[in-house]
Amino acid sequence: MSTSGPLACTSDDLMDARVAQLAELEAMKCIYCDDFSILTPGVEAQIQEIVESQNAQDLVITTSDLAVRCAFSLVGESEAGRAVAELHVTLPSAYPYTPPEVSVVHCSLPRASTSALQQSCRGFVQAEHCPGAELLLQLASRCTEQLQNLQQQEEESTAATAAAAGGTTSVAAQCLGRAVVWFHHIKSSKKKASIASWSAELNTRGFAKPGYPGVLYAEGEKGDVDELLHRMRAQRWKAMAVRAEEWQELPPGEQVSTSALYNAHSGWSGGAGIEFLGESDMGEAAARFTAMGLGDLFKRAVLKMKPVGAAEGGAGGDSDSD
């Protein structure tokens, strides 16, 4: 089988890949039980139905662009404590012949260690993926091992700092991040659904004005906002630019969820996620920026149509109207 991606696959190739995916997912459910979950149950059920019908051509037409996403809830234990994290894995249509995509979210370790854990997992996939070979169990085991190692390192670092400071310790402050993103347009219902799902998964909040032009505001823990931007950049857009990024360390004990401007000033009463406005609601978007005290930022970053304090990223590919 070709490893260049789903578009290079024959219908039989894709059928073989989907059969392997379903079998591996079932094995993970048996091994990890409640610590494993499918984040896209509708997609799994759709693939299962077509696989059972043995209609390979229908599988290509219906599900070739649908990815299955799953999550492992992992714990890294050490002598003095424990760290927890969720490993999220996206299986492209041709997996295991093409590599999975991975991210680490809701990690109890500090941001730098969380980033190191995520990079370690992505490096493991890059180094260990062998076309046609299952990888989920090895990936989850590697992530657990690294989580434990990083937890141990954090404890040693804290102990060393406490000893140097005469036994005093401090709680690491959370870092609040926010970003303003401009798009040539946001039309694709699939991309809007993905953005909303990612935002909820990453515990970020905000809103988006779809249509032409598209504008998105996201706020949350800086590492989570960074991951949201990373996932959006990986999509194919006619044009996408991060127009502004800001972050601030919060006072000890203060939480991102209670400090977010969007929560305090925009009347957002829901949980995490991106709230989509209407395509003609640019005025409503401007009003929300103003309510948060970010009116000047909106004028500079959105209306001027020029990046402010941040390089453009993620541009390329075709229109997202598909």
N, C-alpha and C positions, 0 to 999 in steps of 0.2 A: 504494500500500500504506500502511496505517496504521503509524505509528512508535511506537505506544503499548506495544508489546511483543508477545511470541509469542501471547498469548491472543487478540489482536485479528486474527490472521492467518487467512486461509482456507487450506485444504489446498494450493491451487495457489500461494499466496504463499509458504508455507513450503517447498514443493518448489523454487521459484525461488531462495530464499535458500540452501538447502542445496546446490543445484547450483553456485551462485556460490562458496560456501565451499570446496567440493572443488576447484574450478578454481584458486582463489587459493592454496590450500594446496599444490597441485601445482606452481604457479609458484614459490612460496617455496622448495620443495625443490630446484628446478632452479637458482635464483639463489644460494641460500646453502649448498647442499649439506650438509656435516657440521655447519655452524653453525646449522642449523635442525632442529628435532625436534618431533614430535607427542607431547604428554604424555598424550594419551588415545587411543591407537591403536585400542582396541576400539570406541570411539564412532565414530571416523572410518570404520572398516570396516563398522559397522552401518548408518551413513547411506549409505555407498557402495552397499551391497547393495540397500537399499530404493530409492534413486534409480535404479539400473539396472533395477529391476523396474517403475518408473514408477507405483508405487502410492502416490499422494499421501496418501490417507486413512490408510494404514498408517504413513506418515512422521509424521503428526501424532500419532497414538495412541502410537507407539513411541518417538519421539525428540524430541517437542516440548519436553521438559524437560531434555534432555541438551545440555551445552555442550561444544564442542571446545576443548581447551587446547593451545597450542603455545608454543615457546620459541626465541628468537634468542640465540646467543652472540655478543656484540659486543665490539669492541676500539676504544678511542679512543687514537690515537697522537699524541704531541707530540714536540718536539725532544729533550726530556730523559727521556722515559719513555712508559709506556703504562698505560691503565686498562682493566679488563675488567668486564663485567657481563652478566647474563642478563636479557633482556626477556621476561616471560611474558605471553601474551595469551589471554584467554578470549573465544571467539566464541559469543554467545547463539544460540539456535535461529533467530532472525530476522535475524541479521547477514547482509549489510551494511545492511539497512534499519534496524537498531538498532545503537548503537555497541558496540564491544568494550570489555572491561575489561582494564586493564593493571597490571602491577606490576614492580618491578625488584628482583632478588635476586642474591646472591653477587657483589656489587659490590666491587671492590678499593679504591674511594674511601672516605674517612671517612664516618661515619654522616650528618652534616649534608649532605654533597654527594650521597650516595646518595638521601636524602630529597628534595633539590632536583631530582635527575634524575627521580625517580618523579613528582613533582608536575608537572614540565615535560611529561612524556609524557601524563599524564592531562589536563593543560590543552590539549595539542595535539589529543587525541581530541575533547574537548568543543568546541574551536573549529573543527576541520577536518572533523568527520564530516558527510557529506552522505548522506542515506538512499539506498541503492542503489549507492553508490560504494565501491569497494575502498579499503582504508586501510593494509593491513599493510606494504607496501613503503615508503610515505611515513613511517609510524610508526617502522619500524626505522631508516630513514635519519636521521630527526630525533633518535632516541635516540643513535645513533652520533655525530652532530654535537655533541650536548650533552655526551656522555661525554668527547669530545675537549676541549671548551671547559672543562669542570670539571677535567679532568686538568691542563690548562695553568694554571688558576687555583690549583690546589693546589700546583703547582711554584713559581709566583710567590710564593705565600704562605709556603712553606717557605723559599725563598731569602731573602725579606725578614726572616723571623724569625731565620734563621741569621746574617744580616748584623747585625741589631740585637743579637744575643747574642754577637757576636764570633766567628762562624763555627761555633758549636756547634749541633747539631740533636738533636731527640729524636723517638722513634717514638710516634705517637699510641696511647694505651692503648685496648684493647677495652673495651666496656661490656657487662657481663653483666646480662641482664634476666630476671625471672620474674614470672608472673602466676597468680592463682587466679581461676577463673571458676565461677559458680554458674548453673545452668539449672533452670527449672521441671521439665524432663525432657529426656532425650536418648533418643529411641526410633528415629528415622529411620535406616535403614541407609545411605541415600544421604548424609546429613549426617555420619554417623560415618566413612564412606569418604572424604568430602571433607576432613574435619579431619585424618585420618591422612595423606592425600596432601599437603595443604598443609604439614603439620608436617615431613614428610620433605623436601619441596621447599625449605623455608626453613631447614633444618638446625636445627630446634628439637627438644627432647626433653621427654618428660613422660608423664603417664598421665591417664586419664579413667575415672570411675565413671559408666556410663550409667544409664538408668532414671530413677526419680523419687526424690529430686532428682538432677540431673546435676551432677557436679563435675569440673573439669579443671584440671590443673597443667601449665604449659608453661615451659620454660627455654631460653635461648639468647642470642645476640647481641641486644641490646635492639631494634635496628631490625627484626630478623626476628620477634621476639615481638610488636612493635607491628603488623607487617603481618599476622601470624596473627590477632590480635584484630580488626583491621580487616575481614578476610575473614569471620570468624565473625559480627561485628556486621551484616554485609550480608545475612545469611540471615534468614529469617522464623522467629522463636521465640515461644512463648507468653510466656516471660520469660527474660531473660539479663542477668546483672550481673557486671561485673568487680569482684570483692570485694577484691582487693589487687593492687598492682603494686609491685615493688621493682627497683632496679638499682644496680649498683656498678661503678666503674671498676677494671679489673684492673691489677696492676703491669706495667710494660713487659716484653714478652716472654711474659707469661702468656696462655694461650689459653682461650677460652670452653669448648672441648670438654673440657679437663682440669680446669676449675674448677667446672663445674656440679655442684650438690649432688646432682642426680638420678643422675649418673654415679657419684659417689663413695660414696653412701650407700644407694642403692636397688637395687643389684645389677643395674642395667640393662646388659646385654652386647650389645644390638643397636645399630644405627646410629641415625640421626635418625628421629624419628617419635613419634606418640602411641600408647602401649600402652593398650588398652582392657581394663578389668577386667570382672567380672561385674556384673549389675545389683544384686545384693545384697551387693556387696563394699565397703560403706562402712567396715567395720572394717579391711579391707586398705588402703583409701585413707588412713585415719587413721594406720595403722602406718607407711606410707611417709612421710607428713608428719613423724611423730615421728622416724623414722630420719634424716631430713635436718635435724633440729633445728628444725623448723617446726611443732611440735605446738601451740604457743600460737596461731600464725597460723591453723591449721586450726580451732581452737575458736572464735576470734573471727570468722573470715571465712566459715566454712561452717556450723558448728553454730548460730551466733547468727542466721543467715539475715538478716543486715543488711550492707550494703556497709561496708567498712572502708577509709577513706582513698582512696576512688575513687568517682566518680560512676557510676550505673548507665548502661548503654548497650546498644543493640541490641535492646531489648525491642519487641515489637509483632508484629502479624500473627497467624497461626493457630498451632495446635498443630503440632509437628514430627513427628507420628506418621504422616504420609503417606509 
